[in-house]
Amino acid sequence: MPAAIWAGRNATAEQAAADLTAALGAELGLALPPLATALPAGSTGVPAGSLLPPRARFSGMPAPTHCFLYVDATAPRRFELRAGVLSGRAGLRRSLGLGPLLYAVPLATAPVPAAVELSAPGGAAPARFTGDPATADRLNHDSGLTDAARALTPTTAGPDRNHTWQVARRLVIEPLPEGAVLLVQTLHRPTARGWSPGAAAVLDFAGRVEACLG
């Protein structure tokens, strides 16, 4: 399918989960795709012990949340993913669509003293990391890293140019008890063969952050 939309008999959490894990497996070159668990829309959106924060009370999306899909993967490196699945209609048929994707990636770096986040005001203004001064300074010295961070966190979503809405930008390195954890909110993207959940780009970015912080 050209976009992550399921209609008619395919509009189920089970089908969305199967397609999401298949897309992750193909994109990351995994012999076996990770498993996805469907969590109710009224839940926190994460199981106990997750590195991901609980879902926001209000999604900010133009359609109600049908459920959340949660993935806890160990290959090619450990990451967690929460995908919002939105409900709507495609013509006369019920449909589901993939909403924002929030990744959590543990970083193999020294713990950060305080959170560091991407500040990208939009327009021609340059993206910058702010927060813990020493960590932000090292990240900001790599202009390619800030450009990659901005590209990874789009702020406009929608099926076409005439039907769009704003999505909050979120890219932060959090000092959790488990160590430094990268949180990235992104969106799926159409590809020649279907759509991409962006996992490869997120994991590549995590590796670049690790290299930058030593």
C-alpha positions in Angstrom: 0.0 0.0 0.0 1.3 3.5 -0.8 0.4 4.8 2.7 -0.1 3.2 6.1 -3.9 3.0 5.8 -6.2 0.0 6.3 -9.8 0.0 5.2 -12.7 -2.4 5.2 -11.9 -5.8 6.5 -8.3 -4.9 6.8 -9.1 -2.1 9.3 -8.0 -4.1 12.4 -5.3 -3.6 15.0 -4.0 -7.1 14.1 -3.5 -6.2 10.4 -1.9 -2.9 11.3 0.5 -4.7 13.7 1.4 -7.3 11.2 2.2 -4.7 8.5 4.1 -2.5 10.9 6.4 -5.4 12.1 6.8 -6.6 8.5 7.9 -3.1 7.5 10.3 -2.9 10.4 11.8 -6.3 9.6 12.3 -5.5 5.9 13.7 -2.1 6.6 16.2 -3.3 9.2 17.1 -6.5 7.3 15.9 -8.8 10.1 15.4 -12.6 9.6 12.5 -12.4 12.0 10.5 -9.2 12.5 9.9 -8.0 16.0 6.5 -8.5 17.7 4.0 -5.8 18.2 1.5 -5.6 21.1 -1.8 -3.7 20.7 -2.7 -1.5 23.7 -6.1 0.1 24.2 -6.6 3.8 23.3 -7.5 4.6 26.9 -4.3 3.0 28.3 -1.0 4.8 29.0 0.3 3.5 25.7 3.2 1.6 27.2 3.6 -1.5 29.4 5.2 -1.3 32.8 9.0 -0.8 32.7 9.1 0.7 29.3 11.7 3.4 28.3 8.9 5.3 26.6 6.9 7.9 28.4 3.2 7.5 28.9 1.1 8.8 26.0 0.0 12.4 26.1 -3.6 13.0 27.4 -4.4 14.8 24.1 -2.9 13.4 20.9 -3.2 16.6 18.9 -4.2 14.5 15.9 -7.3 15.2 13.8 -8.7 11.7 14.3 -9.4 9.7 17.4 -6.9 7.0 18.5 -8.0 3.5 17.9 -5.2 1.8 19.7 -1.4 1.9 20.2 1.1 -0.6 18.8 4.1 -1.3 21.1 7.3 -2.9 19.9 10.2 -3.9 22.1 13.1 -5.0 19.7 16.6 -6.2 20.4 18.0 -6.3 16.8 19.9 -4.8 15.2 20.1 -3.0 18.5 17.6 -2.5 21.3 14.8 0.0 20.7 11.2 0.5 21.7 8.5 2.0 19.5 5.0 3.2 20.2 2.8 3.8 17.1 -0.5 5.5 17.3 -3.3 4.0 15.2 -6.0 6.5 14.3 -9.6 5.7 13.3 -11.6 7.3 10.5 -13.4 6.5 7.2 -12.3 5.9 3.6 -15.4 6.8 1.7 -18.2 4.6 3.2 -15.8 2.2 4.8 -14.2 2.3 8.2 -10.5 2.8 8.1 -7.4 3.0 10.3 -4.2 5.0 9.7 -0.8 5.1 11.2 -0.2 8.2 13.4 3.0 9.5 15.1 5.8 7.0 15.9 7.7 7.5 19.1 11.1 5.6 19.3 13.2 5.1 22.4 16.8 4.0 21.9 19.2 3.4 24.8 22.6 5.1 24.0 26.0 3.5 24.7 27.4 6.7 26.2 28.1 8.1 29.6 24.9 9.3 31.4 23.9 12.9 30.6 23.5 15.2 33.6 20.3 16.8 32.2 18.0 16.4 29.2 19.2 17.7 25.8 16.6 18.5 23.1 16.4 19.7 19.6 15.2 23.3 19.2 14.2 24.0 15.6 12.1 27.1 15.3 11.3 26.6 11.6 12.0 28.7 8.5 15.6 29.5 7.9 16.6 29.5 11.5 19.2 26.8 12.3 18.3 23.8 14.4 20.2 23.6 17.7 20.5 21.3 20.7 19.7 22.9 24.1 19.7 21.7 27.7 22.8 20.4 29.4 25.5 22.9 28.2 28.4 20.5 27.7 26.4 17.8 25.9 24.5 20.3 23.7 27.8 22.0 22.8 29.3 18.7 21.5 26.2 17.9 19.5 26.0 21.4 18.0 29.6 21.2 16.7 28.4 18.6 14.2 26.2 20.7 11.8 25.3 17.5 9.9 23.9 16.0 13.1 21.5 18.9 13.6 20.4 18.8 10.0 19.7 15.1 10.3 17.8 15.7 13.5 15.6 18.2 11.9 14.9 16.0 8.9 14.0 13.2 11.2 11.3 15.1 13.0 8.8 16.6 10.5 6.2 18.9 11.9 3.6 18.6 9.1 1.5 15.5 8.4 -1.3 14.6 6.0 -2.3 12.6 2.9 -1.6 15.5 0.5 -0.8 19.2 0.4 -4.4 20.2 0.7 -5.1 18.2 3.9 -2.3 18.7 6.5 -2.0 19.3 10.2 0.8 20.2 12.6 2.7 17.6 14.6 4.8 18.5 17.6 8.6 18.2 17.1 10.2 15.9 19.7 13.8 14.8 19.8 15.4 14.6 23.2 18.2 12.7 25.1 16.8 11.9 28.5 18.8 11.0 31.6 16.9 7.9 32.8 18.0 5.5 35.6 18.9 3.0 32.8 21.3 5.6 31.3 21.0 8.1 28.4 18.0 7.3 26.1 17.2 9.0 22.8 13.5 9.7 22.2 12.5 10.6 18.7 9.0 11.3 17.4 8.7 10.8 13.6 6.2 9.9 10.9 6.0 7.1 8.4 7.0 8.0 4.8 5.8 6.7 1.5 8.3 4.6 -0.5 8.4 3.1 -3.9 7.3 -0.2 -2.5 4.9 1.0 0.2 5.9 2.9 3.3 8.7 3.2 5.8 8.4 3.5 9.6 11.7 5.3 9.7 13.4 2.9 12.1 16.7 2.7 10.1 17.0 6.5 10.1 16.4 6.6 13.8 18.9 3.9 14.7 21.5 5.5 12.3 21.0 8.8 14.1 21.4 7.1 17.5 24.8 5.8 16.3 25.8 9.3 15.2 24.9 10.7 18.6 27.0 8.0 20.3 30.0 8.8 18.0 29.6 12.5 18.7 29.5 12.1 22.5 32.2 9.4 22.6 
